[in-house]
């Protein structure tokens, strides 16, 4: 799809231009979007064009390897190469040590750590323990830090889970997708429903603070009754948190699946059914698409999206450091290339961006709305300008669609607005970010940086 990083920077898709009344196939997770050729040495210099809004941080580790390849997955992934795992973990540790030398890193308080993928559970507990020990020796990890490992339910047993807990992991999440075999088979997935049930029971017995799962909906020919069965199974098992994702066949061009999906109106009925059911059973909506019982909220998603957003450093092939010192950057997505660059003393950075003031202003609400409210008073405290002054037009427009309310210095997303959450997000995009698609790892694996930089230049100072 893209031949060079320059193609990324200059991409433009008319379908991304906002039509507030028409729901688009989009999932806004990263901002700003106009990433291009990037010198990572800049990260060691303060970006004075944007205010520092938080010293709280979330750390992320990306594990691209998968024992099973899921047809609909848009993230960075590749077949598991067991012989590479030790060297991959060693490279991650070196990258953690590299960025921990930044002066800002020494000021951070880490409130969440997340191992994702790919399939993070292909790492052994020993691997995860080594990474966590490095983080704890290099960063200030808060005592109530959420430490999550994302697991494929077919890759873990009870002993593995117990070993994770012994390492300090206190939250696990499983990509169940559905407890219905027909849904699983429609996407040629590898989950086996009775084994998904067993692994959830094992995790609860091991005693993690939070056991979470992902469920998809709007499978081909799925009815609301089938969705209800999936939700009821999860509730009966006693999970603490559920993330609900509407199946989006667009990114991976699953045309046959798209042809067999329900109408947008049926998807909307499912969406509203989920909200009503979760509210009825005591769950609160943390973000779109996350629900949790009180005390089990996903801190990582709040750290990344809730305004004002926290600092974020991410490690591994395909990892995006979304917000650090007024910069966003992404690593190379090919694991072998990532390992080679790290082991040869090179920054594994593919592309990035030094934020402008407009990037920082617009990022605050563009991501903040995903957590369903935006604190306008804190915006004024950070940027010395009233939110309702700079976004007067956007507020009036969104209110006219009944997508938001304003109350007590908070912008609050309405129930109607939640279904159009990405439209609301795009409404706050700055002009330089409009028409830019979100960046999905499955389209970036072959790209290489225009220029590479030696990280000895910062370590030797």
TORVEX-876425 format. One line per 4 residues: their letters; for each residue x, y, z of C-alpha. Coordinates in nm, 2 decimals, m for minus. Layout:
residues N
a	X/Y/Z  ...
END
This chain:
residues 461
xxxx	0.00/0.00/0.00  0.28/0.24/0.09  0.63/0.23/m0.08  0.80/0.49/0.13
xxxx	0.76/0.68/0.45  0.70/0.99/0.23  0.39/0.81/0.10  0.26/0.79/0.46
xxxx	0.32/1.16/0.52  0.14/1.26/0.20  m0.15/1.01/0.21  m0.49/1.15/0.15
xxxx	m0.83/0.97/0.13  m1.14/1.15/0.05  m1.34/0.90/0.25  m1.17/1.03/0.56
xxxx	m1.32/1.38/0.51  m1.59/1.42/0.78  m1.96/1.38/0.71  m2.09/1.40/1.06
xxxx	m2.42/1.22/0.99  m2.26/0.92/0.81  m2.08/0.67/1.03  m1.75/0.57/0.88
xxxx	m1.54/0.25/0.91  m1.26/0.40/1.13  m1.11/0.34/1.47  m0.93/0.65/1.59
xxxx	m0.64/0.54/1.82  m0.34/0.74/1.71  m0.29/1.12/1.67  m0.13/1.32/1.51
xxxx	m0.14/1.12/1.19  0.10/1.31/0.96  0.41/1.10/1.04  0.71/1.12/0.82
xxxx	1.09/1.09/0.80  1.21/1.15/1.16  1.54/1.19/1.35  1.49/1.02/1.69
xxxx	1.77/1.22/1.84  1.52/1.51/1.85  1.34/1.32/2.13  1.63/1.41/2.36
xxxx	1.56/1.78/2.31  1.26/1.95/2.48  0.98/2.04/2.24  0.91/2.39/2.36
xxxx	0.62/2.44/2.12  0.38/2.23/2.33  0.31/2.24/2.70  0.40/1.94/2.92
xxxx	0.06/1.82/3.04  0.14/1.51/3.24  0.43/1.33/3.41  0.22/1.01/3.44
xxxx	0.31/0.74/3.19  0.20/0.42/3.03  0.46/0.17/2.89  0.37/m0.07/2.61
xxxx	0.56/m0.38/2.47  0.46/m0.51/2.13  0.50/m0.88/2.05  0.43/m0.93/1.68
xxxx	0.46/m1.30/1.68  0.15/m1.52/1.64  0.10/m1.89/1.67  m0.23/m1.84/1.49
xxxx	m0.29/m1.57/1.23  m0.63/m1.41/1.25  m0.79/m1.31/0.92  m0.93/m0.97/1.04
xxxx	m0.63/m0.85/1.25  m0.50/m0.51/1.13  m0.21/m0.49/1.37  0.16/m0.58/1.33
xxxx	0.19/m0.95/1.33  0.39/m1.23/1.17  0.43/m1.61/1.22  0.60/m1.72/1.54
xxxx	0.97/m1.79/1.51  1.06/m1.95/1.85  1.43/m1.93/1.78  1.40/m1.55/1.77
xxxx	1.22/m1.49/2.10  1.53/m1.47/2.32  1.70/m1.22/2.09  1.38/m1.02/2.05
xxxx	1.34/m0.99/2.43  1.70/m0.89/2.46  1.64/m0.62/2.19  1.33/m0.49/2.38
xxxx	1.54/m0.47/2.70  1.81/m0.27/2.52  1.54/m0.03/2.38  1.39/0.02/2.73
xxxx	1.74/0.10/2.86  1.79/0.34/2.57  1.48/0.55/2.63  1.51/0.53/3.01
xxxx	1.82/0.74/2.97  1.61/1.04/2.86  1.58/1.30/3.13  1.20/1.31/3.10
xxxx	1.19/0.93/3.17  1.34/0.99/3.51  1.05/1.22/3.60  0.77/0.98/3.50
xxxx	0.54/0.79/3.72  0.42/0.47/3.54  0.06/0.38/3.61  0.01/0.11/3.35
xxxx	0.22/m0.15/3.16  0.07/m0.34/2.87  0.21/m0.64/2.67  0.02/m0.66/2.35
xxxx	0.04/m0.81/2.00  0.04/m1.00/1.79  0.02/m1.25/2.07  0.20/m1.14/2.38
xxxx	0.14/m1.48/2.54  0.40/m1.64/2.31  0.65/m1.49/2.55  0.75/m1.72/2.84
xxxx	0.69/m1.59/3.20  1.07/m1.57/3.22  1.08/m1.33/2.92  0.81/m1.12/3.08
xxxx	0.98/m1.12/3.41  1.31/m1.00/3.26  1.13/m0.71/3.08  0.94/m0.61/3.40
xxxx	1.25/m0.62/3.61  1.43/m0.39/3.36  1.13/m0.15/3.37  1.12/m0.15/3.75
xxxx	1.49/m0.08/3.77  1.47/0.21/3.51  1.14/0.37/3.58  0.93/0.48/3.88
xxxx	0.65/0.22/3.87  0.35/0.32/4.09  0.25/0.07/4.36  m0.10/0.03/4.20
xxxx	0.03/0.00/3.84  m0.19/m0.21/3.61  0.03/m0.47/3.45  m0.15/m0.65/3.16
xxxx	m0.06/m0.94/2.94  m0.28/m0.99/2.63  m0.33/m1.36/2.57  m0.47/m1.58/2.29
xxxx	m0.69/m1.84/2.48  m0.53/m2.12/2.28  m0.17/m2.04/2.39  m0.19/m2.05/2.78
xxxx	m0.26/m2.30/3.05  m0.32/m2.26/3.43  0.05/m2.30/3.51  0.15/m2.03/3.26
xxxx	m0.11/m1.80/3.42  0.01/m1.87/3.77  0.37/m1.79/3.66  0.25/m1.46/3.51
xxxx	0.09/m1.36/3.84  0.41/m1.45/4.02  0.60/m1.21/3.79  0.37/m0.92/3.91
xxxx	0.12/m0.93/3.63  m0.22/m0.84/3.78  m0.44/m0.81/3.47  m0.49/m1.06/3.18
xxxx	m0.71/m1.01/2.88  m0.81/m1.29/2.63  m0.90/m1.25/2.27  m1.21/m1.47/2.29
xxxx	m1.40/m1.29/2.01  m1.70/m1.53/2.05  m1.82/m1.83/2.24  m2.01/m1.94/1.93
xxxx	m1.83/m2.18/1.70  m2.03/m2.06/1.40  m1.90/m1.71/1.45  m1.54/m1.84/1.50
xxxx	m1.56/m2.05/1.18  m1.70/m1.76/0.98  m1.36/m1.58/1.01  m1.15/m1.90/1.01
xxxx	m1.03/m1.82/1.36  m0.86/m2.08/1.59  m1.03/m2.02/1.92  m1.22/m2.32/2.05
xxxx	m1.52/m2.20/2.26  m1.49/m2.46/2.54  m1.12/m2.39/2.57  m1.19/m2.02/2.59
xxxx	m1.43/m2.09/2.88  m1.17/m2.31/3.05  m0.89/m2.05/3.03  m1.11/m1.78/3.17
xxxx	m1.20/m2.00/3.47  m0.83/m2.08/3.52  m0.74/m1.71/3.52  m1.01/m1.64/3.78
xxxx	m0.89/m1.93/4.00  m0.53/m1.80/3.98  m0.65/m1.48/4.13  m0.56/m1.19/3.89
xxxx	m0.71/m0.86/4.00  m0.88/m0.82/3.66  m0.97/m1.08/3.40  m1.08/m0.92/3.08
xxxx	m1.19/m1.04/2.74  m1.25/m0.91/2.39  m1.58/m0.99/2.21  m1.67/m0.91/1.85
xxxx	m2.01/m0.85/1.72  m2.18/m0.81/1.38  m2.04/m1.14/1.26  m2.18/m1.26/0.92
xxxx	m2.55/m1.33/0.97  m2.53/m1.28/1.35  m2.85/m1.19/1.53  m2.89/m1.00/1.86
xxxx	m2.99/m1.33/2.03  m2.65/m1.47/1.94  m2.48/m1.16/2.07  m2.68/m1.19/2.40
xxxx	m2.56/m1.55/2.44  m2.20/m1.44/2.41  m2.25/m1.16/2.67  m2.44/m1.39/2.91
xxxx	m2.16/m1.65/2.89  m1.90/m1.38/2.98  m2.11/m1.25/3.27  m2.19/m1.60/3.40
xxxx	m1.81/m1.68/3.40  m1.75/m1.37/3.61  m1.51/m1.16/3.39  m1.44/m0.81/3.52
xxxx	m1.40/m0.62/3.19  m1.52/m0.67/2.83  m1.41/m0.48/2.52  m1.67/m0.50/2.24
xxxx	m1.55/m0.45/1.88  m1.78/m0.44/1.57  m1.63/m0.66/1.30  m1.46/m0.43/1.05
xxxx	m1.37/m0.62/0.73  m1.24/m0.31/0.55  m0.87/m0.30/0.65  m0.80/m0.66/0.56
xxxx	m1.04/m0.65/0.26  m1.26/m0.93/0.37  m1.51/m0.87/0.10  m1.71/m1.19/0.14
xxxx	m1.75/m1.13/0.51  m1.86/m0.77/0.44  m2.13/m0.90/0.20  m2.27/m1.13/0.47
xxxx	m2.27/m0.87/0.75  m2.59/m0.72/0.89  m2.70/m0.36/0.79  m2.56/m0.06/0.98
xxxx	m2.90/m0.03/1.15  m2.87/m0.38/1.29  m2.52/m0.31/1.41  m2.66/0.00/1.58
xxxx	m2.92/m0.21/1.75  m2.64/m0.44/1.87  m2.44/m0.15/1.99  m2.73/m0.01/2.20
xxxx	m2.81/m0.36/2.33  m2.45/m0.39/2.46  m2.48/m0.06/2.64  m2.81/m0.14/2.80
xxxx	m2.71/m0.50/2.90  m2.38/m0.39/3.06  m2.54/m0.10/3.25  m2.81/m0.33/3.38
xxxx	m2.54/m0.57/3.51  m2.34/m0.31/3.69  m2.07/m0.24/3.44  m1.96/0.11/3.36
xxxx	m1.84/0.23/3.02  m1.48/0.34/3.05  m1.43/0.42/2.68  m1.57/0.33/2.35
xxxx	m1.54/0.02/2.33  m1.45/m0.08/2.69  m1.68/m0.18/2.98  m1.57/m0.28/3.33
xxxx	m1.69/m0.34/3.68  m1.60/m0.05/3.92  m1.24/m0.09/4.03  m1.14/m0.29/3.72
xxxx	m1.12/m0.01/3.46  m0.85/m0.05/3.20  m0.59/0.21/3.31  m0.39/0.17/3.00
xxxx	m0.67/0.29/2.77  m0.74/0.58/3.01  m0.37/0.67/3.02  m0.36/0.68/2.63
xxxx	m0.69/0.85/2.56  m0.84/1.03/2.87  m0.77/1.40/2.85  m0.52/1.52/2.95
xxxx	m0.34/1.22/2.80  m0.03/1.07/2.97  0.31/1.01/2.83  0.36/0.69/2.64
xxxx	0.68/0.49/2.55  0.64/0.18/2.35  0.89/m0.09/2.27  0.92/m0.36/2.00
xxxx	0.87/m0.41/1.63  0.57/m0.21/1.51  0.53/m0.02/1.84  0.40/0.33/1.84
xxxx	0.52/0.57/2.11  0.22/0.79/2.09  0.30/1.07/2.33  0.64/1.14/2.47
xxxx	0.80/1.49/2.52  0.58/1.63/2.24  0.66/1.36/1.98  0.50/1.06/1.82
xxxx	0.70/0.79/1.65  0.67/0.43/1.52  0.93/0.16/1.51  1.00/m0.06/1.20
xxxx	0.74/m0.33/1.18  0.95/m0.62/1.06  1.08/m0.82/1.37  1.40/m0.93/1.20
xxxx	1.48/m0.57/1.10  1.40/m0.44/1.44  1.63/m0.70/1.61  1.91/m0.62/1.36
xxxx	1.89/m0.24/1.41  1.89/m0.27/1.79  2.17/m0.52/1.80  2.38/m0.30/1.57
xxxx	2.33/0.01/1.79  2.07/0.18/1.57  1.74/0.34/1.66  1.47/0.11/1.52
xxxx	1.25/0.41/1.43  1.06/0.41/1.10  0.88/0.74/1.11  0.76/1.01/1.35
xxxx	0.66/1.37/1.42  0.75/1.66/1.64  0.42/1.80/1.74  0.31/2.15/1.65
xxxx	0.10/2.35/1.89  m0.21/2.27/1.68  m0.13/1.90/1.71  m0.12/1.93/2.09
xxxx	m0.44/2.13/2.11  m0.64/1.90/1.88  m0.50/1.58/2.03  m0.66/1.67/2.37
xxxx	m1.02/1.63/2.24  m0.96/1.41/1.94  m0.85/1.12/2.16  m1.02/1.24/2.48
xxxx	m1.37/1.19/2.34  m1.30/0.81/2.32  m1.32/0.81/2.70  m1.66/0.98/2.66
xxxx	m1.58/1.31/2.83  m1.33/1.59/2.79  m1.23/1.81/3.08  m1.26/2.17/2.94
xxxx	m1.12/2.33/3.26  m0.80/2.13/3.25  m0.77/2.22/2.88  m0.77/2.59/2.98
xxxx	m0.52/2.53/3.26  m0.28/2.36/3.01  m0.32/2.58/2.70  m0.43/2.91/2.86
xxxx	m0.73/2.94/2.63  m1.09/2.84/2.69  m1.20/2.52/2.51  m1.54/2.67/2.42
xxxx	m1.37/2.97/2.25  m1.13/2.78/2.03  m1.38/2.50/1.95  m1.70/2.71/1.95
xxxx	m1.80/2.60/1.60  m1.73/2.23/1.66  m1.93/2.23/1.99  m2.23/2.39/1.82
xxxx	m2.22/2.15/1.53  m2.19/1.84/1.75  m2.47/1.96/1.98  m2.69/2.01/1.67
xxxx	m2.65/1.64/1.60  m2.71/1.55/1.96  m2.37/1.39/1.98  m2.25/1.58/2.29
xxxx	m2.36/1.78/2.59  m2.18/2.05/2.79  m2.22/2.04/3.16  m2.00/2.16/3.45
xxxx	m1.70/2.24/3.23  m1.71/1.89/3.08  m1.78/1.79/2.72  m1.99/1.47/2.75
xxxx	m2.06/1.23/2.47  m2.43/1.13/2.45  m2.55/0.78/2.39  m2.63/0.87/2.03
xxxx	m2.28/1.02/2.00  m2.11/0.70/2.12  m2.21/0.52/1.80  m2.05/0.80/1.60
xxxx	m1.75/0.83/1.83  m1.49/0.84/1.54  m1.69/1.12/1.37  m1.68/1.32/1.69
xxxx	m1.30/1.26/1.71  m1.24/1.37/1.35  m1.44/1.69/1.42  m1.14/1.80/1.63
xxxx	m0.87/1.71/1.38  m0.64/1.99/1.28  m0.63/2.07/0.91  m0.30/1.90/0.86
xxxx	m0.44/1.57/0.99  m0.77/1.57/0.80  m0.80/1.32/0.52  m0.54/1.10/0.69
xxxx	m0.62/0.73/0.75  m0.53/0.56/1.07  m0.21/0.37/1.04  m0.24/m0.01/1.06
xxxx	0.06/m0.23/1.11  m0.05/m0.49/0.85  0.02/m0.22/0.58  0.36/m0.11/0.71
xxxx	0.58/m0.42/0.75  0.79/m0.37/0.43  0.87/0.00/0.50  1.22/0.10/0.61
xxxx	1.34/0.44/0.74  1.51/0.68/0.49  1.79/0.73/0.73  1.91/0.54/1.04
xxxx	2.07/0.69/1.35  2.32/0.55/1.60  2.18/0.56/1.96  2.54/0.58/2.10
xxxx	2.51/0.95/2.03  2.27/0.98/2.33  2.40/0.70/2.55  2.76/0.84/2.54
x	2.66/1.19/2.65
END
